[in-house]
Each structure stands twice: as C-alpha cells, then as structure tokens.
Amino acid sequence: MNKLRSSSTGERKRKLSSTSNHAERTFIKQVWWPAFGHFTHLEAEFEVKDFKDGKRYLDFAYITEGFRICIEIDGFGTHWRDISRSQFADHLMRQNHLIIDGWYVLRFSYDDLIERPRICQQIIQQMLGKLGASISPNELKLSPVELAIVRMATSLSTPITPKYITKQLNLHRTTISRHIKTLVQREILIPSRTDVKRVCSYRLNKALLTKIIS
C-alpha cells in the first residue's frame, strides 16, 4: 500500500492514504497474503473510467495475461444503509459496465473476511485456476492451482489426496490430476503408495518447502 501511495497522485493517493480503508487492509492480511504470499499484479484503489467518462476506483484489481479481475469489499453498514435509491442503481450499473468492458468481478463481505477468510481465498484461487492464470511468487513459478495444492499440503499432518483437493478447490478431478502430475514431475509432491501399483495420496517434498513457501 505504501509503494502504491508513493507512486500515485490525486484522488487515488487520497484513497490509499485514508484511515478508513480498514476493509481493504483486512483483505490483504486475512485473504490475499495467506493465499499467495506476494502482491504481483495486484493493485489497490485501481482507477477506471466509467460509462459517464468520469473516474471510478476499484478496491482491488488483478491484471495479467489478458484478463482483469475486480475485487470489491462490501461492509454491511452505512455504505449500503444510507445510500439513496439512485446511488444504489448507479452502483449496480457500474458493475454492469465493468463486466461489459471485460472485467471479471468478485465481491466479498467484510464479515467473510473476518469469519470465513479461507472461503474467500478458495474463491479467488478457483477463479485464477479456471482462467489458467500463472503467478510467480518465487523461482518455482507455480500456477495458482498448484500453489493452492502446495499450501493445503503444508497445512495437513497427513498426506493429501486428490479427492480432498477436488472438494476444497471445487475443480474437476481431471484438472486436479493434471496439476498433481506436474507437481510430481517437478518433485514438489512425492507419491505415497498403498501397494506397488496404486497411488492414493501425496506428501510434500520438504526439501523444497522453503523455496515454495516463503
């Protein structure tokens, strides 16, 4: 946030300097950083032109590889309770135009950031996985799905299974199997065999752990 503020001007700089951006800071601490461990391609208070040729500011924008994701944080309070009917309509129209302009839009409540941050992380990971995004938090350059699998593997005391990963990320079993195969080929995951022919689970190669999660 400090880096973005120092390179910004005008209204964006004011927003980044505001003491009322607690929800945005909570998103960074509770959701984004635990899920990805870096801020590559993530922009706060991202400026866009609206359909009235004015300026709007997105809470967060993730822009890379030919697609753009808008991430908005909504508090259940004065922001919604005190707006007029015309302001409410304008807010909806703003989102419509973002979608027409090619943005993917994700919305999270402030309560979810506090009470269910893991679900918020999974939603973003699923979106990036479905879009085939590739983020590079380190020299291993794991895809979002692969990074999510590795982080899940580190959080479990037992070997991780394809069934568990599929349920957590809500992706097709074939997609999960493809990413697991890649992680095995790169020796990041090590197969755990129940017999000579069958592999049922995988464990993390701890020798590479410090390179993956920093």
C-alpha positions as protocol buffer text, in pm:
chain_id: "A"
residue {
  index: 1
  type: MET
  ca { x: 0 y: 0 z: 0 }
}
residue {
  index: 2
  type: ASN
  ca { x: 284 y: 238 z: 83 }
}
residue {
  index: 3
  type: LYS
  ca { x: 452 y: 167 z: -252 }
}
residue {
  index: 4
  type: LEU
  ca { x: 130 y: 233 z: -442 }
}
residue {
  index: 5
  type: ARG
  ca { x: 65 y: 552 z: -243 }
}
residue {
  index: 6
  type: SER
  ca { x: 411 y: 692 z: -315 }
}
residue {
  index: 7
  type: SER
  ca { x: 364 y: 644 z: -691 }
}
residue {
  index: 8
  type: SER
  ca { x: 4 y: 776 z: -704 }
}
residue {
  index: 9
  type: THR
  ca { x: -146 y: 1122 z: -736 }
}
residue {
  index: 10
  type: GLY
  ca { x: -481 y: 1292 z: -687 }
}
residue {
  index: 11
  type: GLU
  ca { x: -787 y: 1101 z: -570 }
}
residue {
  index: 12
  type: ARG
  ca { x: -619 y: 762 z: -580 }
}
residue {
  index: 13
  type: LYS
  ca { x: -343 y: 881 z: -348 }
}
residue {
  index: 14
  type: ARG
  ca { x: -605 y: 1025 z: -113 }
}
residue {
  index: 15
  type: LYS
  ca { x: -792 y: 692 z: -104 }
}
residue {
  index: 16
  type: LEU
  ca { x: -473 y: 497 z: -42 }
}
residue {
  index: 17
  type: SER
  ca { x: -384 y: 737 z: 241 }
}
residue {
  index: 18
  type: SER
  ca { x: -728 y: 721 z: 403 }
}
residue {
  index: 19
  type: THR
  ca { x: -758 y: 583 z: 756 }
}
residue {
  index: 20
  type: SER
  ca { x: -1099 y: 437 z: 661 }
}
residue {
  index: 21
  type: ASN
  ca { x: -959 y: 163 z: 434 }
}
residue {
  index: 22
  type: HIS
  ca { x: -966 y: -95 z: 712 }
}
residue {
  index: 23
  type: ALA
  ca { x: -1163 y: -342 z: 499 }
}
residue {
  index: 24
  type: GLU
  ca { x: -900 y: -330 z: 223 }
}
residue {
  index: 25
  type: ARG
  ca { x: -617 y: -385 z: 472 }
}
residue {
  index: 26
  type: THR
  ca { x: -810 y: -675 z: 626 }
}
residue {
  index: 27
  type: PHE
  ca { x: -846 y: -833 z: 281 }
}
residue {
  index: 28
  type: ILE
  ca { x: -470 y: -810 z: 230 }
}
residue {
  index: 29
  type: LYS
  ca { x: -387 y: -959 z: 571 }
}
residue {
  index: 30
  type: GLN
  ca { x: -662 y: -1220 z: 601 }
}
residue {
  index: 31
  type: VAL
  ca { x: -714 y: -1332 z: 242 }
}
residue {
  index: 32
  type: TRP
  ca { x: -460 y: -1234 z: -22 }
}
residue {
  index: 33
  type: TRP
  ca { x: -128 y: -1271 z: 160 }
}
residue {
  index: 34
  type: PRO
  ca { x: -209 y: -1608 z: 325 }
}
residue {
  index: 35
  type: ALA
  ca { x: -328 y: -1744 z: -12 }
}
residue {
  index: 36
  type: PHE
  ca { x: -47 y: -1618 z: -237 }
}
residue {
  index: 37
  type: GLY
  ca { x: 236 y: -1475 z: -29 }
}
residue {
  index: 38
  type: HIS
  ca { x: 307 y: -1187 z: -271 }
}
residue {
  index: 39
  type: PHE
  ca { x: 136 y: -890 z: -439 }
}
residue {
  index: 40
  type: THR
  ca { x: 243 y: -941 z: -801 }
}
residue {
  index: 41
  type: HIS
  ca { x: -20 y: -797 z: -1041 }
}
residue {
  index: 42
  type: LEU
  ca { x: -244 y: -680 z: -754 }
}
residue {
  index: 43
  type: GLU
  ca { x: -340 y: -311 z: -748 }
}
residue {
  index: 44
  type: ALA
  ca { x: -535 y: -129 z: -475 }
}
residue {
  index: 45
  type: GLU
  ca { x: -777 y: 157 z: -549 }
}
residue {
  index: 46
  type: PHE
  ca { x: -734 y: 94 z: -920 }
}
residue {
  index: 47
  type: GLU
  ca { x: -863 y: 380 z: -1136 }
}
residue {
  index: 48
  type: VAL
  ca { x: -1103 y: 309 z: -1426 }
}
residue {
  index: 49
  type: LYS
  ca { x: -1315 y: 532 z: -1647 }
}
residue {
  index: 50
  type: ASP
  ca { x: -1688 y: 486 z: -1603 }
}
residue {
  index: 51
  type: PHE
  ca { x: -1968 y: 499 z: -1859 }
}
residue {
  index: 52
  type: LYS
  ca { x: -2015 y: 872 z: -1784 }
}
residue {
  index: 53
  type: ASP
  ca { x: -1650 y: 946 z: -1871 }
}
residue {
  index: 54
  type: GLY
  ca { x: -1577 y: 1001 z: -1504 }
}
residue {
  index: 55
  type: LYS
  ca { x: -1338 y: 811 z: -1278 }
}
residue {
  index: 56
  type: ARG
  ca { x: -1414 y: 518 z: -1051 }
}
residue {
  index: 57
  type: TYR
  ca { x: -1188 y: 330 z: -814 }
}
residue {
  index: 58
  type: LEU
  ca { x: -1192 y: -46 z: -767 }
}
residue {
  index: 59
  type: ASP
  ca { x: -1096 y: -177 z: -423 }
}
residue {
  index: 60
  type: PHE
  ca { x: -853 y: -418 z: -591 }
}
residue {
  index: 61
  type: ALA
  ca { x: -763 y: -513 z: -947 }
}
residue {
  index: 62
  type: TYR
  ca { x: -568 y: -821 z: -1052 }
}
residue {
  index: 63
  type: ILE
  ca { x: -448 y: -771 z: -1411 }
}
residue {
  index: 64
  type: THR
  ca { x: -237 y: -1018 z: -1605 }
}
residue {
  index: 65
  type: GLU
  ca { x: -224 y: -1249 z: -1905 }
}
residue {
  index: 66
  type: GLY
  ca { x: -504 y: -1087 z: -2100 }
}
residue {
  index: 67
  type: PHE
  ca { x: -772 y: -1073 z: -1828 }
}
residue {
  index: 68
  type: ARG
  ca { x: -875 y: -840 z: -1549 }
}
residue {
  index: 69
  type: ILE
  ca { x: -1036 y: -924 z: -1215 }
}
residue {
  index: 70
  type: CYS
  ca { x: -1209 y: -663 z: -1000 }
}
residue {
  index: 71
  type: ILE
  ca { x: -1227 y: -749 z: -628 }
}
residue {
  index: 72
  type: GLU
  ca { x: -1467 y: -544 z: -417 }
}
residue {
  index: 73
  type: ILE
  ca { x: -1512 y: -549 z: -39 }
}
residue {
  index: 74
  type: ASP
  ca { x: -1860 y: -460 z: 89 }
}
residue {
  index: 75
  type: GLY
  ca { x: -1931 y: -375 z: 450 }
}
residue {
  index: 76
  type: PHE
  ca { x: -2280 y: -422 z: 592 }
}
residue {
  index: 77
  type: GLY
  ca { x: -2318 y: -75 z: 736 }
}
residue {
  index: 78
  type: THR
  ca { x: -2355 y: 288 z: 644 }
}
residue {
  index: 79
  type: HIS
  ca { x: -2212 y: 230 z: 295 }
}
residue {
  index: 80
  type: TRP
  ca { x: -2533 y: 47 z: 199 }
}
residue {
  index: 81
  type: ARG
  ca { x: -2782 y: 160 z: 464 }
}
residue {
  index: 82
  type: ASP
  ca { x: -2752 y: 530 z: 394 }
}
residue {
  index: 83
  type: ILE
  ca { x: -2727 y: 542 z: 14 }
}
residue {
  index: 84
  type: SER
  ca { x: -3018 y: 671 z: -195 }
}
residue {
  index: 85
  type: ARG
  ca { x: -3212 y: 465 z: -448 }
}
residue {
  index: 86
  type: SER
  ca { x: -3037 y: 643 z: -734 }
}
residue {
  index: 87
  type: GLN
  ca { x: -2695 y: 575 z: -580 }
}
residue {
  index: 88
  type: PHE
  ca { x: -2786 y: 208 z: -541 }
}
residue {
  index: 89
  type: ALA
  ca { x: -2893 y: 191 z: -907 }
}
residue {
  index: 90
  type: ASP
  ca { x: -2572 y: 368 z: -1012 }
}
residue {
  index: 91
  type: HIS
  ca { x: -2366 y: 116 z: -816 }
}
residue {
  index: 92
  type: LEU
  ca { x: -2530 y: -175 z: -1000 }
}
residue {
  index: 93
  type: MET
  ca { x: -2487 y: -5 z: -1336 }
}
residue {
  index: 94
  type: ARG
  ca { x: -2118 y: 47 z: -1257 }
}
residue {
  index: 95
  type: GLN
  ca { x: -2073 y: -327 z: -1215 }
}
residue {
  index: 96
  type: ASN
  ca { x: -2263 y: -398 z: -1535 }
}
residue {
  index: 97
  type: HIS
  ca { x: -2029 y: -176 z: -1732 }
}
residue {
  index: 98
  type: LEU
  ca { x: -1723 y: -336 z: -1576 }
}
residue {
  index: 99
  type: ILE
  ca { x: -1846 y: -674 z: -1700 }
}
residue {
  index: 100
  type: ILE
  ca { x: -1924 y: -534 z: -2045 }
}
residue {
  index: 101
  type: ASP
  ca { x: -1570 y: -393 z: -2055 }
}
residue {
  index: 102
  type: GLY
  ca { x: -1430 y: -741 z: -1997 }
}
residue {
  index: 103
  type: TRP
  ca { x: -1376 y: -742 z: -1621 }
}
residue {
  index: 104
  type: TYR
  ca { x: -1442 y: -1042 z: -1400 }
}
residue {
  index: 105
  type: VAL
  ca { x: -1599 y: -921 z: -1075 }
}
residue {
  index: 106
  type: LEU
  ca { x: -1564 y: -1086 z: -733 }
}
residue {
  index: 107
  type: ARG
  ca { x: -1739 y: -940 z: -427 }
}
residue {
  index: 108
  type: PHE
  ca { x: -1675 y: -1025 z: -63 }
}
residue {
  index: 109
  type: SER
  ca { x: -1847 y: -907 z: 252 }
}
residue {
  index: 110
  type: TYR
  ca { x: -1638 y: -766 z: 534 }
}
residue {
  index: 111
  type: ASP
  ca { x: -1785 y: -1032 z: 761 }
}
residue {
  index: 112
  type: ASP
  ca { x: -1649 y: -1306 z: 535 }
}
residue {
  index: 113
  type: LEU
  ca { x: -1300 y: -1155 z: 550 }
}
residue {
  index: 114
  type: ILE
  ca { x: -1311 y: -1184 z: 929 }
}
residue {
  index: 115
  type: GLU
  ca { x: -1509 y: -1503 z: 983 }
}
residue {
  index: 116
  type: ARG
  ca { x: -1451 y: -1708 z: 666 }
}
residue {
  index: 117
  type: PRO
  ca { x: -1121 y: -1594 z: 509 }
}
residue {
  index: 118
  type: ARG
  ca { x: -1038 y: -1943 z: 380 }
}
residue {
  index: 119
  type: ILE
  ca { x: -1355 y: -1949 z: 169 }
}
residue {
  index: 120
  type: CYS
  ca { x: -1258 y: -1611 z: 20 }
}
residue {
  index: 121
  type: GLN
  ca { x: -912 y: -1748 z: -61 }
}
residue {
  index: 122
  type: GLN
  ca { x: -1064 y: -2053 z: -230 }
}
residue {
  index: 123
  type: ILE
  ca { x: -1296 y: -1838 z: -443 }
}
residue {
  index: 124
  type: ILE
  ca { x: -1002 y: -1635 z: -578 }
}
residue {
  index: 125
  type: GLN
  ca { x: -792 y: -1949 z: -630 }
}
residue {
  index: 126
  type: GLN
  ca { x: -1078 y: -2114 z: -819 }
}
residue {
  index: 127
  type: MET
  ca { x: -1120 y: -1809 z: -1040 }
}
residue {
  index: 128
  type: LEU
  ca { x: -749 y: -1792 z: -1122 }
}
residue {
  index: 129
  type: GLY
  ca { x: -737 y: -2167 z: -1176 }
}
residue {
  index: 130
  type: LYS
  ca { x: -1029 y: -2161 z: -1420 }
}
residue {
  index: 131
  type: LEU
  ca { x: -875 y: -1870 z: -1609 }
}
residue {
  index: 132
  type: GLY
  ca { x: -542 y: -2053 z: -1629 }
}
residue {
  index: 133
  type: ALA
  ca { x: -358 y: -1768 z: -1460 }
}
residue {
  index: 134
  type: SER
  ca { x: 8 y: -1810 z: -1381 }
}
residue {
  index: 135
  type: ILE
  ca { x: 151 y: -1616 z: -1088 }
}
residue {
  index: 136
  type: SER
  ca { x: 516 y: -1627 z: -989 }
}
residue {
  index: 137
  type: PRO
  ca { x: 574 y: -1576 z: -618 }
}
residue {
  index: 138
  type: ASN
  ca { x: 918 y: -1736 z: -644 }
}
residue {
  index: 139
  type: GLU
  ca { x: 1160 y: -1906 z: -880 }
}
residue {
  index: 140
  type: LEU
  ca { x: 944 y: -2219 z: -899 }
}
residue {
  index: 141
  type: LYS
  ca { x: 666 y: -2023 z: -1071 }
}
residue {
  index: 142
  type: LEU
  ca { x: 371 y: -2229 z: -953 }
}
residue {
  index: 143
  type: SER
  ca { x: 28 y: -2174 z: -1106 }
}
residue {
  index: 144
  type: PRO
  ca { x: -249 y: -2059 z: -867 }
}
residue {
  index: 145
  type: VAL
  ca { x: -394 y: -2411 z: -851 }
}
residue {
  index: 146
  type: GLU
  ca { x: -53 y: -2568 z: -789 }
}
residue {
  index: 147
  type: LEU
  ca { x: 25 y: -2310 z: -519 }
}
residue {
  index: 148
  type: ALA
  ca { x: -312 y: -2381 z: -355 }
}
residue {
  index: 149
  type: ILE
  ca { x: -236 y: -2755 z: -357 }
}
residue {
  index: 150
  type: VAL
  ca { x: 106 y: -2698 z: -202 }
}
residue {
  index: 151
  type: ARG
  ca { x: -34 y: -2473 z: 70 }
}
residue {
  index: 152
  type: MET
  ca { x: -300 y: -2731 z: 152 }
}
residue {
  index: 153
  type: ALA
  ca { x: -33 y: -2999 z: 173 }
}
residue {
  index: 154
  type: THR
  ca { x: 163 y: -2789 z: 423 }
}
residue {
  index: 155
  type: SER
  ca { x: -143 y: -2740 z: 643 }
}
residue {
  index: 156
  type: LEU
  ca { x: -215 y: -3111 z: 682 }
}
residue {
  index: 157
  type: SER
  ca { x: -38 y: -3353 z: 913 }
}
residue {
  index: 158
  type: THR
  ca { x: -130 y: -3644 z: 683 }
}
residue {
  index: 159
  type: PRO
  ca { x: -67 y: -3698 z: 309 }
}
residue {
  index: 160
  type: ILE
  ca { x: -304 y: -3510 z: 79 }
}
residue {
  index: 161
  type: THR
  ca { x: -544 y: -3687 z: -155 }
}
residue {
  index: 162
  type: PRO
  ca { x: -689 y: -3588 z: -496 }
}
residue {
  index: 163
  type: LYS
  ca { x: -1040 y: -3626 z: -350 }
}
residue {
  index: 164
  type: TYR
  ca { x: -963 y: -3375 z: -75 }
}
residue {
  index: 165
  type: ILE
  ca { x: -809 y: -3125 z: -319 }
}
residue {
  index: 166
  type: THR
  ca { x: -1103 y: -3157 z: -560 }
}
residue {
  index: 167
  type: LYS
  ca { x: -1351 y: -3086 z: -279 }
}
residue {
  index: 168
  type: GLN
  ca { x: -1157 y: -2787 z: -144 }
}
residue {
  index: 169
  type: LEU
  ca { x: -1095 y: -2615 z: -479 }
}
residue {
  index: 170
  type: ASN
  ca { x: -1422 y: -2722 z: -644 }
}
residue {
  index: 171
  type: LEU
  ca { x: -1246 y: -2805 z: -970 }
}
residue {
  index: 172
  type: HIS
  ca { x: -1286 y: -3108 z: -1196 }
}
residue {
  index: 173
  type: ARG
  ca { x: -1093 y: -3420 z: -1093 }
}
residue {
  index: 174
  type: THR
  ca { x: -916 y: -3421 z: -1432 }
}
residue {
  index: 175
  type: THR
  ca { x: -789 y: -3067 z: -1376 }
}
residue {
  index: 176
  type: ILE
  ca { x: -662 y: -3156 z: -1029 }
}
residue {
  index: 177
  type: SER
  ca { x: -492 y: -3471 z: -1162 }
}
residue {
  index: 178
  type: ARG
  ca { x: -311 y: -3266 z: -1427 }
}
residue {
  index: 179
  type: HIS
  ca { x: -173 y: -3025 z: -1168 }
}
residue {
  index: 180
  type: ILE
  ca { x: -75 y: -3307 z: -932 }
}
residue {
  index: 181
  type: LYS
  ca { x: 111 y: -3478 z: -1217 }
}
residue {
  index: 182
  type: THR
  ca { x: 304 y: -3155 z: -1282 }
}
residue {
  index: 183
  type: LEU
  ca { x: 395 y: -3121 z: -914 }
}
residue {
  index: 184
  type: VAL
  ca { x: 512 y: -3483 z: -904 }
}
residue {
  index: 185
  type: GLN
  ca { x: 720 y: -3438 z: -1220 }
}
residue {
  index: 186
  type: ARG
  ca { x: 887 y: -3137 z: -1059 }
}
residue {
  index: 187
  type: GLU
  ca { x: 944 y: -3340 z: -740 }
}
residue {
  index: 188
  type: ILE
  ca { x: 741 y: -3098 z: -531 }
}
residue {
  index: 189
  type: LEU
  ca { x: 493 y: -3371 z: -437 }
}
residue {
  index: 190
  type: ILE
  ca { x: 603 y: -3725 z: -359 }
}
residue {
  index: 191
  type: PRO
  ca { x: 356 y: -4013 z: -420 }
}
residue {
  index: 192
  type: SER
  ca { x: 259 y: -4224 z: -122 }
}
residue {
  index: 193
  type: ARG
  ca { x: 183 y: -4579 z: -234 }
}
residue {
  index: 194
  type: THR
  ca { x: -52 y: -4821 z: -60 }
}
residue {
  index: 195
  type: ASP
  ca { x: 81 y: -5101 z: -280 }
}
residue {
  index: 196
  type: VAL
  ca { x: 315 y: -5144 z: -576 }
}
residue {
  index: 197
  type: LYS
  ca { x: 68 y: -5023 z: -840 }
}
residue {
  index: 198
  type: ARG
  ca { x: -166 y: -4776 z: -674 }
}
residue {
  index: 199
  type: VAL
  ca { x: -100 y: -4418 z: -561 }
}
residue {
  index: 200
  type: CYS
  ca { x: -369 y: -4282 z: -326 }
}
residue {
  index: 201
  type: SER
  ca { x: -207 y: -3978 z: -167 }
}
residue {
  index: 202
  type: TYR
  ca { x: 86 y: -3739 z: -186 }
}
residue {
  index: 203
  type: ARG
  ca { x: 319 y: -3571 z: 58 }
}
residue {
  index: 204
  type: LEU
  ca { x: 519 y: -3253 z: 20 }
}
residue {
  index: 205
  type: ASN
  ca { x: 888 y: -3270 z: -60 }
}
residue {
  index: 206
  type: LYS
  ca { x: 1009 y: -3080 z: 247 }
}
residue {
  index: 207
  type: ALA
  ca { x: 1350 y: -3026 z: 91 }
}
residue {
  index: 208
  type: LEU
  ca { x: 1181 y: -2775 z: -142 }
}
residue {
  index: 209
  type: LEU
  ca { x: 945 y: -2630 z: 116 }
}
residue {
  index: 210
  type: THR
  ca { x: 1147 y: -2319 z: 192 }
}
residue {
  index: 211
  type: LYS
  ca { x: 1165 y: -2236 z: -179 }
}
residue {
  index: 212
  type: ILE
  ca { x: 791 y: -2269 z: -226 }
}
residue {
  index: 213
  type: ILE
  ca { x: 654 y: -2102 z: 86 }
}
residue {
  index: 214
  type: SER
  ca { x: 850 y: -1801 z: 196 }
}
